[in-house]
Amino acid sequence: MSFALLIRRGVVVNTDPQRRCYHGAHFSSRTDWSEWERWLGGYPTRESAEHAASLFEREDQQFKVVEEAA
């Protein structure tokens, strides 16, 4: 049994009707998330996969640990 990391990435969308942006910051925005996709695999334990996910974690991407089919 091995484990894999799934990733989905977020894209910030400016939702302000007037499209205002001050020094790279939108007046109003939302994050649109992509679909989950397999990113890395072959981790022998869930703990090692979760540790890897914590190392790669950023605010614009999310990780999920799943069990790989044998």
PQR file of N, CA, C, O and H, with PARSE charges and radii, in Angstrom:
ATOM      1  N   MET A   1       0.849  -1.180   0.000 -0.4000 1.5000
ATOM      2  CA  MET A   1       0.000   0.000   0.000 -0.0000 2.0000
ATOM      3  C   MET A   1       0.894   1.242   0.000  0.5500 1.7000
ATOM      4  O   MET A   1       1.851   1.327   0.769 -0.5500 1.4000
ATOM      5  N   SER A   2       0.578   2.184  -0.852 -0.4000 1.5000
ATOM      6  CA  SER A   2       1.308   3.452  -0.886 -0.0000 2.0000
ATOM      7  C   SER A   2       0.301   4.595  -0.978  0.5500 1.7000
ATOM      8  O   SER A   2      -0.893   4.390  -1.198 -0.5500 1.4000
ATOM      9  H   SER A   2      -0.200   2.115  -1.477  0.4000 1.0000
ATOM     10  N   PHE A   3       0.822   5.793  -0.804 -0.4000 1.5000
ATOM     11  CA  PHE A   3      -0.037   6.974  -0.762 -0.0000 2.0000
ATOM     12  C   PHE A   3       0.445   8.003  -1.779  0.5500 1.7000
ATOM     13  O   PHE A   3       1.620   8.034  -2.145 -0.5500 1.4000
ATOM     14  H   PHE A   3       1.792   5.959  -0.625  0.4000 1.0000
ATOM     15  N   ALA A   4      -0.480   8.839  -2.223 -0.4000 1.5000
ATOM     16  CA  ALA A   4      -0.181   9.867  -3.214 -0.0000 2.0000
ATOM     17  C   ALA A   4      -0.737  11.210  -2.755  0.5500 1.7000
ATOM     18  O   ALA A   4      -1.642  11.281  -1.923 -0.5500 1.4000
ATOM     19  H   ALA A   4      -1.435   8.814  -1.925  0.4000 1.0000
ATOM     20  N   LEU A   5      -0.170  12.269  -3.319 -0.4000 1.5000
ATOM     21  CA  LEU A   5      -0.665  13.619  -3.063 -0.0000 2.0000
ATOM     22  C   LEU A   5      -1.477  14.085  -4.262  0.5500 1.7000
ATOM     23  O   LEU A   5      -1.039  13.984  -5.408 -0.5500 1.4000
ATOM     24  H   LEU A   5       0.565  12.212  -3.994  0.4000 1.0000
ATOM     25  N   LEU A   6      -2.660  14.594  -3.977 -0.4000 1.5000
ATOM     26  CA  LEU A   6      -3.459  15.274  -4.992 -0.0000 2.0000
ATOM     27  C   LEU A   6      -3.317  16.766  -4.752  0.5500 1.7000
ATOM     28  O   LEU A   6      -3.204  17.209  -3.609 -0.5500 1.4000
ATOM     29  H   LEU A   6      -3.016  14.676  -3.046  0.4000 1.0000
ATOM     30  N   ILE A   7      -3.325  17.533  -5.818 -0.4000 1.5000
ATOM     31  CA  ILE A   7      -3.169  18.982  -5.712 -0.0000 2.0000
ATOM     32  C   ILE A   7      -4.291  19.675  -6.481  0.5500 1.7000
ATOM     33  O   ILE A   7      -4.779  19.171  -7.493 -0.5500 1.4000
ATOM     34  H   ILE A   7      -3.417  17.173  -6.746  0.4000 1.0000
ATOM     35  N   ARG A   8      -4.682  20.832  -5.978 -0.4000 1.5000
ATOM     36  CA  ARG A   8      -5.524  21.738  -6.754 -0.0000 2.0000
ATOM     37  C   ARG A   8      -5.016  23.148  -6.503  0.5500 1.7000
ATOM     38  O   ARG A   8      -4.639  23.509  -5.388 -0.5500 1.4000
ATOM     39  H   ARG A   8      -4.286  21.241  -5.156  0.4000 1.0000
ATOM     40  N   ARG A   9      -5.018  23.921  -7.558 -0.4000 1.5000
ATOM     41  CA  ARG A   9      -4.449  25.264  -7.504 -0.0000 2.0000
ATOM     42  C   ARG A   9      -5.555  26.308  -7.550  0.5500 1.7000
ATOM     43  O   ARG A   9      -6.584  26.124  -8.200 -0.5500 1.4000
ATOM     44  H   ARG A   9      -5.324  23.628  -8.463  0.4000 1.0000
ATOM     45  N   GLY A  10      -5.320  27.396  -6.851 -0.4000 1.5000
ATOM     46  CA  GLY A  10      -6.284  28.491  -6.816 -0.0000 2.0000
ATOM     47  C   GLY A  10      -5.835  29.655  -7.678  0.5500 1.7000
ATOM     48  O   GLY A  10      -4.646  29.960  -7.769 -0.5500 1.4000
ATOM     49  H   GLY A  10      -4.484  27.546  -6.323  0.4000 1.0000
ATOM     50  N   VAL A  11      -6.805  30.297  -8.307 -0.4000 1.5000
ATOM     51  CA  VAL A  11      -6.549  31.485  -9.124 -0.0000 2.0000
ATOM     52  C   VAL A  11      -7.406  32.618  -8.558  0.5500 1.7000
ATOM     53  O   VAL A  11      -8.620  32.477  -8.410 -0.5500 1.4000
ATOM     54  H   VAL A  11      -7.771  30.049  -8.232  0.4000 1.0000
ATOM     55  N   VAL A  12      -6.768  33.724  -8.249 -0.4000 1.5000
ATOM     56  CA  VAL A  12      -7.491  34.883  -7.713 -0.0000 2.0000
ATOM     57  C   VAL A  12      -8.152  35.621  -8.868  0.5500 1.7000
ATOM     58  O   VAL A  12      -7.505  35.966  -9.857 -0.5500 1.4000
ATOM     59  H   VAL A  12      -5.782  33.839  -8.369  0.4000 1.0000
ATOM     60  N   VAL A  13      -9.457  35.857  -8.724 -0.4000 1.5000
ATOM     61  CA  VAL A  13     -10.242  36.533  -9.761 -0.0000 2.0000
ATOM     62  C   VAL A  13     -10.742  37.866  -9.204  0.5500 1.7000
ATOM     63  O   VAL A  13     -11.361  37.911  -8.141 -0.5500 1.4000
ATOM     64  H   VAL A  13      -9.982  35.577  -7.920  0.4000 1.0000
ATOM     65  N   ASN A  14     -10.472  38.927  -9.919 -0.4000 1.5000
ATOM     66  CA  ASN A  14     -10.929  40.263  -9.530 -0.0000 2.0000
ATOM     67  C   ASN A  14     -12.438  40.349  -9.775  0.5500 1.7000
ATOM     68  O   ASN A  14     -12.884  40.255 -10.919 -0.5500 1.4000
ATOM     69  H   ASN A  14      -9.970  38.890 -10.783  0.4000 1.0000
ATOM     70  N   THR A  15     -13.217  40.524  -8.719 -0.4000 1.5000
ATOM     71  CA  THR A  15     -14.679  40.581  -8.846 -0.0000 2.0000
ATOM     72  C   THR A  15     -15.231  41.997  -8.698  0.5500 1.7000
ATOM     73  O   THR A  15     -16.447  42.188  -8.681 -0.5500 1.4000
ATOM     74  H   THR A  15     -12.855  40.601  -7.791  0.4000 1.0000
ATOM     75  N   ASP A  16     -14.369  42.966  -8.593 -0.4000 1.5000
ATOM     76  CA  ASP A  16     -14.812  44.352  -8.464 -0.0000 2.0000
ATOM     77  C   ASP A  16     -15.391  44.817  -9.802  0.5500 1.7000
ATOM     78  O   ASP A  16     -14.717  44.699 -10.824 -0.5500 1.4000
ATOM     79  H   ASP A  16     -13.381  42.811  -8.607  0.4000 1.0000
ATOM     80  N   PRO A  17     -16.623  45.345  -9.825 -0.5600 1.5000
ATOM     81  CA  PRO A  17     -17.232  45.795 -11.085  0.2800 2.0000
ATOM     82  C   PRO A  17     -16.405  46.865 -11.804  0.5500 1.7000
ATOM     83  O   PRO A  17     -16.447  46.958 -13.031 -0.5500 1.4000
ATOM     84  N   GLN A  18     -15.653  47.672 -11.047 -0.4000 1.5000
ATOM     85  CA  GLN A  18     -14.839  48.722 -11.653 -0.0000 2.0000
ATOM     86  C   GLN A  18     -13.401  48.248 -11.907  0.5500 1.7000
ATOM     87  O   GLN A  18     -12.570  49.020 -12.386 -0.5500 1.4000
ATOM     88  H   GLN A  18     -15.618  47.597 -10.051  0.4000 1.0000
ATOM     89  N   ARG A  19     -13.109  46.984 -11.587 -0.4000 1.5000
ATOM     90  CA  ARG A  19     -11.792  46.365 -11.806 -0.0000 2.0000
ATOM     91  C   ARG A  19     -10.655  47.145 -11.130  0.5500 1.7000
ATOM     92  O   ARG A  19      -9.555  47.253 -11.673 -0.5500 1.4000
ATOM     93  H   ARG A  19     -13.784  46.358 -11.197  0.4000 1.0000
ATOM     94  N   ARG A  20     -10.940  47.688  -9.933 -0.4000 1.5000
ATOM     95  CA  ARG A  20      -9.909  48.438  -9.214 -0.0000 2.0000
ATOM     96  C   ARG A  20      -8.834  47.494  -8.685  0.5500 1.7000
ATOM     97  O   ARG A  20      -9.128  46.388  -8.231 -0.5500 1.4000
ATOM     98  H   ARG A  20     -11.833  47.601  -9.492  0.4000 1.0000
ATOM     99  N   CYS A  21      -7.602  47.943  -8.753 -0.4000 1.5000
ATOM    100  CA  CYS A  21      -6.463  47.182  -8.260 -0.0000 2.0000
ATOM    101  C   CYS A  21      -5.445  48.184  -7.733  0.5500 1.7000
ATOM    102  O   CYS A  21      -4.982  49.047  -8.480 -0.5500 1.4000
ATOM    103  H   CYS A  21      -7.364  48.842  -9.122  0.4000 1.0000
ATOM    104  N   TYR A  22      -5.092  48.081  -6.460 -0.4000 1.5000
ATOM    105  CA  TYR A  22      -4.170  49.005  -5.830 -0.0000 2.0000
ATOM    106  C   TYR A  22      -2.897  48.268  -5.444  0.5500 1.7000
ATOM    107  O   TYR A  22      -2.914  47.449  -4.525 -0.5500 1.4000
ATOM    108  H   TYR A  22      -5.468  47.381  -5.853  0.4000 1.0000
ATOM    109  N   HIS A  23      -1.805  48.541  -6.124 -0.4000 1.5000
ATOM    110  CA  HIS A  23      -0.504  47.929  -5.851 -0.0000 2.0000
ATOM    111  C   HIS A  23      -0.600  46.402  -5.829  0.5500 1.7000
ATOM    112  O   HIS A  23      -0.012  45.753  -4.964 -0.5500 1.4000
ATOM    113  H   HIS A  23      -1.791  49.206  -6.871  0.4000 1.0000
ATOM    114  N   GLY A  24      -1.333  45.838  -6.771 -0.4000 1.5000
ATOM    115  CA  GLY A  24      -1.457  44.392  -6.885 -0.0000 2.0000
ATOM    116  C   GLY A  24      -2.541  43.771  -6.027  0.5500 1.7000
ATOM    117  O   GLY A  24      -2.738  42.557  -6.079 -0.5500 1.4000
ATOM    118  H   GLY A  24      -1.811  46.365  -7.474  0.4000 1.0000
ATOM    119  N   ALA A  25      -3.249  44.566  -5.240 -0.4000 1.5000
ATOM    120  CA  ALA A  25      -4.326  44.048  -4.383 -0.0000 2.0000
ATOM    121  C   ALA A  25      -5.672  44.474  -4.957  0.5500 1.7000
ATOM    122  O   ALA A  25      -5.904  45.660  -5.189 -0.5500 1.4000
ATOM    123  H   ALA A  25      -3.089  45.552  -5.198  0.4000 1.0000
ATOM    124  N   HIS A  26      -6.551  43.518  -5.184 -0.4000 1.5000
ATOM    125  CA  HIS A  26      -7.884  43.814  -5.719 -0.0000 2.0000
ATOM    126  C   HIS A  26      -8.785  44.353  -4.624  0.5500 1.7000
ATOM    127  O   HIS A  26      -8.686  43.947  -3.466 -0.5500 1.4000
ATOM    128  H   HIS A  26      -6.363  42.554  -4.996  0.4000 1.0000
ATOM    129  N   PHE A  27      -9.666  45.271  -4.999 -0.4000 1.5000
ATOM    130  CA  PHE A  27     -10.636  45.811  -4.049 -0.0000 2.0000
ATOM    131  C   PHE A  27     -11.591  44.704  -3.597  0.5500 1.7000
ATOM    132  O   PHE A  27     -11.985  44.655  -2.432 -0.5500 1.4000
ATOM    133  H   PHE A  27      -9.746  45.601  -5.939  0.4000 1.0000
ATOM    134  N   SER A  28     -11.960  43.820  -4.523 -0.4000 1.5000
ATOM    135  CA  SER A  28     -12.852  42.702  -4.239 -0.0000 2.0000
ATOM    136  C   SER A  28     -12.416  41.524  -5.105  0.5500 1.7000
ATOM    137  O   SER A  28     -12.227  41.680  -6.311 -0.5500 1.4000
ATOM    138  H   SER A  28     -11.640  43.860  -5.470  0.4000 1.0000
ATOM    139  N   SER A  29     -12.254  40.345  -4.498 -0.4000 1.5000
ATOM    140  CA  SER A  29     -11.793  39.192  -5.281 -0.0000 2.0000
ATOM    141  C   SER A  29     -12.299  37.883  -4.668  0.5500 1.7000
ATOM    142  O   SER A  29     -12.816  37.855  -3.551 -0.5500 1.4000
ATOM    143  H   SER A  29     -12.408  40.219  -3.518  0.4000 1.0000
ATOM    144  N   ARG A  30     -12.134  36.808  -5.430 -0.4000 1.5000
ATOM    145  CA  ARG A  30     -12.473  35.466  -4.962 -0.0000 2.0000
ATOM    146  C   ARG A  30     -11.425  34.501  -5.523  0.5500 1.7000
ATOM    147  O   ARG A  30     -10.706  34.832  -6.466 -0.5500 1.4000
ATOM    148  H   ARG A  30     -11.714  36.831  -6.337  0.4000 1.0000
ATOM    149  N   THR A  31     -11.349  33.311  -4.934 -0.4000 1.5000
ATOM    150  CA  THR A  31     -10.423  32.296  -5.417 -0.0000 2.0000
ATOM    151  C   THR A  31     -11.202  31.194  -6.116  0.5500 1.7000
ATOM    152  O   THR A  31     -12.103  30.601  -5.524 -0.5500 1.4000
ATOM    153  H   THR A  31     -11.934  33.042  -4.168  0.4000 1.0000
ATOM    154  N   ASP A  32     -10.865  30.915  -7.368 -0.4000 1.5000
ATOM    155  CA  ASP A  32     -11.440  29.801  -8.113 -0.0000 2.0000
ATOM    156  C   ASP A  32     -10.447  28.650  -8.056  0.5500 1.7000
ATOM    157  O   ASP A  32      -9.270  28.825  -8.371 -0.5500 1.4000
ATOM    158  H   ASP A  32     -10.133  31.397  -7.849  0.4000 1.0000
ATOM    159  N   TRP A  33     -10.924  27.459  -7.649 -0.4000 1.5000
ATOM    160  CA  TRP A  33     -10.057  26.295  -7.477 -0.0000 2.0000
ATOM    161  C   TRP A  33     -10.171  25.356  -8.666  0.5500 1.7000
ATOM    162  O   TRP A  33     -11.262  25.151  -9.199 -0.5500 1.4000
ATOM    163  H   TRP A  33     -11.880  27.316  -7.392  0.4000 1.0000
ATOM    164  N   SER A  34      -9.049  24.786  -9.083 -0.4000 1.5000
ATOM    165  CA  SER A  34      -9.034  23.805 -10.165 -0.0000 2.0000
ATOM    166  C   SER A  34      -9.528  22.456  -9.635  0.5500 1.7000
ATOM    167  O   SER A  34      -9.785  22.305  -8.440 -0.5500 1.4000
ATOM    168  H   SER A  34      -8.163  24.953  -8.650  0.4000 1.0000
ATOM    169  N   GLU A  35      -9.656  21.490 -10.525 -0.4000 1.5000
ATOM    170  CA  GLU A  35     -10.017  20.132 -10.130 -0.0000 2.0000
ATOM    171  C   GLU A  35      -8.812  19.463  -9.460  0.5500 1.7000
ATOM    172  O   GLU A  35      -7.666  19.853  -9.688 -0.5500 1.4000
ATOM    173  H   GLU A  35      -9.448  21.612 -11.496  0.4000 1.0000
ATOM    174  N   TRP A  36      -9.089  18.444  -8.627 -0.4000 1.5000
ATOM    175  CA  TRP A  36      -8.005  17.688  -8.001 -0.0000 2.0000
ATOM    176  C   TRP A  36      -7.287  16.865  -9.067  0.5500 1.7000
ATOM    177  O   TRP A  36      -7.933  16.249  -9.916 -0.5500 1.4000
ATOM    178  H   TRP A  36     -10.020  18.127  -8.442  0.4000 1.0000
ATOM    179  N   GLU A  37      -5.943  16.852  -9.027 -0.4000 1.5000
ATOM    180  CA  GLU A  37      -5.159  16.029  -9.945 -0.0000 2.0000
ATOM    181  C   GLU A  37      -4.011  15.379  -9.172  0.5500 1.7000
ATOM    182  O   GLU A  37      -3.517  15.929  -8.188 -0.5500 1.4000
ATOM    183  H   GLU A  37      -5.419  17.353  -8.338  0.4000 1.0000
ATOM    184  N   ARG A  38      -3.602  14.206  -9.632 -0.4000 1.5000
ATOM    185  CA  ARG A  38      -2.500  13.512  -8.972 -0.0000 2.0000
ATOM    186  C   ARG A  38      -1.219  14.286  -9.212  0.5500 1.7000
ATOM    187  O   ARG A  38      -0.926  14.688 -10.338 -0.5500 1.4000
ATOM    188  H   ARG A  38      -4.004  13.759 -10.431  0.4000 1.0000
ATOM    189  N   TRP A  39      -0.450  14.497  -8.141 -0.4000 1.5000
ATOM    190  CA  TRP A  39       0.754  15.292  -8.258 -0.0000 2.0000
ATOM    191  C   TRP A  39       2.003  14.453  -7.995  0.5500 1.7000
ATOM    192  O   TRP A  39       2.879  14.361  -8.855 -0.5500 1.4000
ATOM    193  H   TRP A  39      -0.687  14.171  -7.226  0.4000 1.0000
ATOM    194  N   LEU A  40       2.091  13.845  -6.823 -0.4000 1.5000
ATOM    195  CA  LEU A  40       3.226  12.996  -6.460 -0.0000 2.0000
ATOM    196  C   LEU A  40       2.703  11.717  -5.832  0.5500 1.7000
ATOM    197  O   LEU A  40       1.652  11.724  -5.191 -0.5500 1.4000
ATOM    198  H   LEU A  40       1.380  13.920  -6.124  0.4000 1.0000
ATOM    199  N   GLY A  41       3.417  10.632  -6.007 -0.4000 1.5000
ATOM    200  CA  GLY A  41       2.981   9.366  -5.426 -0.0000 2.0000
ATOM    201  C   GLY A  41       4.145   8.541  -4.936  0.5500 1.7000
ATOM    202  O   GLY A  41       5.302   8.950  -5.031 -0.5500 1.4000
ATOM    203  H   GLY A  41       4.271  10.625  -6.527  0.4000 1.0000
ATOM    204  N   GLY A  42       3.822   7.366  -4.408 -0.4000 1.5000
ATOM    205  CA  GLY A  42       4.838   6.435  -3.956 -0.0000 2.0000
ATOM    206  C   GLY A  42       5.276   6.617  -2.517  0.5500 1.7000
ATOM    207  O   GLY A  42       6.311   6.082  -2.119 -0.5500 1.4000
ATOM    208  H   GLY A  42       2.882   7.034  -4.331  0.4000 1.0000
ATOM    209  N   TYR A  43       4.511   7.361  -1.723 -0.4000 1.5000
ATOM    210  CA  TYR A  43       4.861   7.512  -0.311 -0.0000 2.0000
ATOM    211  C   TYR A  43       4.488   6.236   0.431  0.5500 1.7000
ATOM    212  O   TYR A  43       3.371   5.744   0.273 -0.5500 1.4000
ATOM    213  H   TYR A  43       3.670   7.796  -2.046  0.4000 1.0000
ATOM    214  N   PRO A  44       5.403   5.681   1.242 -0.5600 1.5000
ATOM    215  CA  PRO A  44       5.127   4.405   1.903  0.2800 2.0000
ATOM    216  C   PRO A  44       4.115   4.497   3.039  0.5500 1.7000
ATOM    217  O   PRO A  44       3.422   3.521   3.328 -0.5500 1.4000
ATOM    218  N   THR A  45       4.021   5.665   3.690 -0.4000 1.5000
ATOM    219  CA  THR A  45       3.078   5.822   4.803 -0.0000 2.0000
ATOM    220  C   THR A  45       2.270   7.099   4.616  0.5500 1.7000
ATOM    221  O   THR A  45       2.686   8.018   3.912 -0.5500 1.4000
ATOM    222  H   THR A  45       4.584   6.457   3.456  0.4000 1.0000
ATOM    223  N   ARG A  46       1.110   7.138   5.258 -0.4000 1.5000
ATOM    224  CA  ARG A  46       0.269   8.339   5.228 -0.0000 2.0000
ATOM    225  C   ARG A  46       1.004   9.510   5.889  0.5500 1.7000
ATOM    226  O   ARG A  46       0.899  10.650   5.436 -0.5500 1.4000
ATOM    227  H   ARG A  46       0.772   6.391   5.831  0.4000 1.0000
ATOM    228  N   GLU A  47       1.745   9.223   6.959 -0.4000 1.5000
ATOM    229  CA  GLU A  47       2.467  10.274   7.674 -0.0000 2.0000
ATOM    230  C   GLU A  47       3.514  10.943   6.779  0.5500 1.7000
ATOM    231  O   GLU A  47       3.662  12.165   6.809 -0.5500 1.4000
ATOM    232  H   GLU A  47       1.830   8.297   7.326  0.4000 1.0000
ATOM    233  N   SER A  48       4.236  10.154   5.989 -0.4000 1.5000
ATOM    234  CA  SER A  48       5.246  10.749   5.103 -0.0000 2.0000
ATOM    235  C   SER A  48       4.586  11.590   4.008  0.5500 1.7000
ATOM    236  O   SER A  48       5.123  12.628   3.623 -0.5500 1.4000
ATOM    237  H   SER A  48       4.116   9.162   5.965  0.4000 1.0000
ATOM    238  N   ALA A  49       3.438  11.157   3.508 -0.4000 1.5000
ATOM    239  CA  ALA A  49       2.719  11.938   2.496 -0.0000 2.0000
ATOM    240  C   ALA A  49       2.185  13.236   3.105  0.5500 1.7000
ATOM    241  O   ALA A  49       2.249  14.286   2.467 -0.5500 1.4000
ATOM    242  H   ALA A  49       3.002  10.313   3.821  0.4000 1.0000
ATOM    243  N   GLU A  50       1.658  13.174   4.330 -0.4000 1.5000
ATOM    244  CA  GLU A  50       1.159  14.382   4.985 -0.0000 2.0000
ATOM    245  C   GLU A  50       2.295  15.341   5.299  0.5500 1.7000
ATOM    246  O   GLU A  50       2.117  16.557   5.226 -0.5500 1.4000
ATOM    247  H   GLU A  50       1.605  12.321   4.848  0.4000 1.0000
ATOM    248  N   HIS A  51       3.463  14.806   5.647 -0.4000 1.5000
ATOM    249  CA  HIS A  51       4.628  15.655   5.897 -0.0000 2.0000
ATOM    250  C   HIS A  51       5.041  16.373   4.609  0.5500 1.7000
ATOM    251  O   HIS A  51       5.332  17.569   4.633 -0.5500 1.4000
ATOM    252  H   HIS A  51       3.607  13.818   5.705  0.4000 1.0000
ATOM    253  N   ALA A  52       5.068  15.652   3.493 -0.4000 1.5000
ATOM    254  CA  ALA A  52       5.404  16.272   2.206 -0.0000 2.0000
ATOM    255  C   ALA A  52       4.388  17.356   1.850  0.5500 1.7000
ATOM    256  O   ALA A  52       4.765  18.424   1.368 -0.5500 1.4000
ATOM    257  H   ALA A  52       4.831  14.681   3.474  0.4000 1.0000
ATOM    258  N   ALA A  53       3.111  17.089   2.084 -0.4000 1.5000
ATOM    259  CA  ALA A  53       2.073  18.087   1.793 -0.0000 2.0000
ATOM    260  C   ALA A  53       2.297  19.351   2.621  0.5500 1.7000
ATOM    261  O   ALA A  53       2.110  20.460   2.121 -0.5500 1.4000
ATOM    262  H   ALA A  53       2.805  16.221   2.476  0.4000 1.0000
ATOM    263  N   SER A  54       2.696  19.191   3.882 -0.4000 1.5000
ATOM    264  CA  SER A  54       2.933  20.372   4.724 -0.0000 2.0000
ATOM    265  C   SER A  54       4.141  21.170   4.246  0.5500 1.7000
ATOM    266  O   SER A  54       4.181  22.389   4.413 -0.5500 1.4000
ATOM    267  H   SER A  54       2.848  18.290   4.289  0.4000 1.0000
ATOM    268  N   LEU A  55       5.132  20.491   3.648 -0.4000 1.5000
ATOM    269  CA  LEU A  55       6.309  21.205   3.133 -0.0000 2.0000
ATOM    270  C   LEU A  55       5.976  22.032   1.893  0.5500 1.7000
ATOM    271  O   LEU A  55       6.530  23.116   1.708 -0.5500 1.4000
ATOM    272  H   LEU A  55       5.099  19.501   3.512  0.4000 1.0000
ATOM    273  N   PHE A  56       5.077  21.534   1.044 -0.4000 1.5000
ATOM    274  CA  PHE A  56       4.737  22.201  -0.212 -0.0000 2.0000
ATOM    275  C   PHE A  56       3.576  23.179  -0.082  0.5500 1.7000
ATOM    276  O   PHE A  56       3.264  23.888  -1.039 -0.5500 1.4000
ATOM    277  H   PHE A  56       4.627  20.654   1.194  0.4000 1.0000
ATOM    278  N   GLU A  57       2.934  23.235   1.073 -0.4000 1.5000
ATOM    279  CA  GLU A  57       1.707  24.008   1.238 -0.0000 2.0000
ATOM    280  C   GLU A  57       1.939  25.511   1.033  0.5500 1.7000
ATOM    281  O   GLU A  57       2.883  26.099   1.561 -0.5500 1.4000
ATOM    282  H   GLU A  57       3.188  22.659   1.851  0.4000 1.0000
ATOM    283  N   ARG A  58       1.034  26.105   0.242 -0.4000 1.5000
ATOM    284  CA  ARG A  58       0.988  27.553   0.038 -0.0000 2.0000
ATOM    285  C   ARG A  58      -0.476  27.962   0.060  0.5500 1.7000
ATOM    286  O   ARG A  58      -1.367  27.113   0.015 -0.5500 1.4000
ATOM    287  H   ARG A  58       0.267  25.628  -0.186  0.4000 1.0000
ATOM    288  N   GLU A  59      -0.721  29.264   0.131 -0.4000 1.5000
ATOM    289  CA  GLU A  59      -2.115  29.713   0.216 -0.0000 2.0000
ATOM    290  C   GLU A  59      -2.866  29.548  -1.100  0.5500 1.7000
ATOM    291  O   GLU A  59      -4.096  29.533  -1.102 -0.5500 1.4000
ATOM    292  H   GLU A  59       0.002  29.953   0.167  0.4000 1.0000
ATOM    293  N   ASP A  60      -2.152  29.424  -2.219 -0.4000 1.5000
ATOM    294  CA  ASP A  60      -2.828  29.296  -3.507 -0.0000 2.0000
ATOM    295  C   ASP A  60      -2.840  27.859  -4.032  0.5500 1.7000
ATOM    296  O   ASP A  60      -3.123  27.636  -5.208 -0.5500 1.4000
ATOM    297  H   ASP A  60      -1.152  29.436  -2.217  0.4000 1.0000
ATOM    298  N   GLN A  61      -2.535  26.884  -3.173 -0.4000 1.5000
ATOM    299  CA  GLN A  61      -2.666  25.482  -3.563 -0.0000 2.0000
ATOM    300  C   GLN A  61      -3.011  24.643  -2.346  0.5500 1.7000
ATOM    301  O   GLN A  61      -2.565  24.922  -1.233 -0.5500 1.4000
ATOM    302  H   GLN A  61      -2.305  27.065  -2.217  0.4000 1.0000
ATOM    303  N   GLN A  62      -3.812  23.610  -2.573 -0.4000 1.5000
ATOM    304  CA  GLN A  62      -4.250  22.709  -1.511 -0.0000 2.0000
ATOM    305  C   GLN A  62      -3.852  21.291  -1.870  0.5500 1.7000
ATOM    306  O   GLN A  62      -3.790  20.927  -3.044 -0.5500 1.4000
ATOM    307  H   GLN A  62      -4.175  23.383  -3.477  0.4000 1.0000
ATOM    308  N   PHE A  63      -3.580  20.486  -0.834 -0.4000 1.5000
ATOM    309  CA  PHE A  63      -3.172  19.097  -1.037 -0.0000 2.0000
ATOM    310  C   PHE A  63      -4.114  18.168  -0.297  0.5500 1.7000
ATOM    311  O   PHE A  63      -4.705  18.527   0.721 -0.5500 1.4000
ATOM    312  H   PHE A  63      -3.630  20.782   0.120  0.4000 1.0000
ATOM    313  N   LYS A  64      -4.239  16.955  -0.839 -0.4000 1.5000
ATOM    314  CA  LYS A  64      -5.043  15.911  -0.215 -0.0000 2.0000
ATOM    315  C   LYS A  64      -4.254  14.611  -0.363  0.5500 1.7000
ATOM    316  O   LYS A  64      -3.719  14.326  -1.434 -0.5500 1.4000
ATOM    317  H   LYS A  64      -3.759  16.663  -1.666  0.4000 1.0000
ATOM    318  N   VAL A  65      -4.182  13.816   0.719 -0.4000 1.5000
ATOM    319  CA  VAL A  65      -3.488  12.536   0.698 -0.0000 2.0000
ATOM    320  C   VAL A  65      -4.518  11.446   0.424  0.5500 1.7000
ATOM    321  O   VAL A  65      -5.555  11.380   1.083 -0.5500 1.4000
ATOM    322  H   VAL A  65      -4.616  14.047   1.590  0.4000 1.0000
ATOM    323  N   VAL A  66      -4.222  10.589  -0.557 -0.4000 1.5000
ATOM    324  CA  VAL A  66      -5.112   9.477  -0.891 -0.0000 2.0000
ATOM    325  C   VAL A  66      -4.305   8.179  -0.988  0.5500 1.7000
ATOM    326  O   VAL A  66      -3.107   8.194  -1.271 -0.5500 1.4000
ATOM    327  H   VAL A  66      -3.379  10.642  -1.093  0.4000 1.0000
ATOM    328  N   GLU A  67      -4.979   7.078  -0.750 -0.4000 1.5000
ATOM    329  CA  GLU A  67      -4.354   5.771  -0.879 -0.0000 2.0000
ATOM    330  C   GLU A  67      -4.353   5.358  -2.348  0.5500 1.7000
ATOM    331  O   GLU A  67      -5.377   5.437  -3.026 -0.5500 1.4000
ATOM    332  H   GLU A  67      -5.952   7.066  -0.520  0.4000 1.0000
ATOM    333  N   GLU A  68      -3.196   4.921  -2.827 -0.4000 1.5000
ATOM    334  CA  GLU A  68      -3.081   4.485  -4.224 -0.0000 2.0000
ATOM    335  C   GLU A  68      -3.516   3.023  -4.342  0.5500 1.7000
ATOM    336  O   GLU A  68      -3.287   2.215  -3.442 -0.5500 1.4000
ATOM    337  H   GLU A  68      -2.364   4.857  -2.276  0.4000 1.0000
ATOM    338  N   ALA A  69      -4.138   2.710  -5.455 -0.4000 1.5000
ATOM    339  CA  ALA A  69      -4.540   1.323  -5.724 -0.0000 2.0000
ATOM    340  C   ALA A  69      -3.282   0.495  -5.993  0.5500 1.7000
ATOM    341  O   ALA A  69      -2.344   0.952  -6.647 -0.5500 1.4000
ATOM    342  H   ALA A  69      -4.324   3.366  -6.186  0.4000 1.0000
ATOM    343  N   ALA A  70      -3.286  -0.718  -5.478 -0.4000 1.5000
ATOM    344  CA  ALA A  70      -2.110  -1.584  -5.617 -0.0000 2.0000
ATOM    345  C   ALA A  70      -1.995  -2.155  -7.016  0.5500 1.7000
ATOM    346  O   ALA A  70      -1.062  -2.904  -7.303 -0.5500 1.4000
ATOM    347  H   ALA A  70      -4.048  -1.089  -4.947  0.4000 1.0000
TER
END
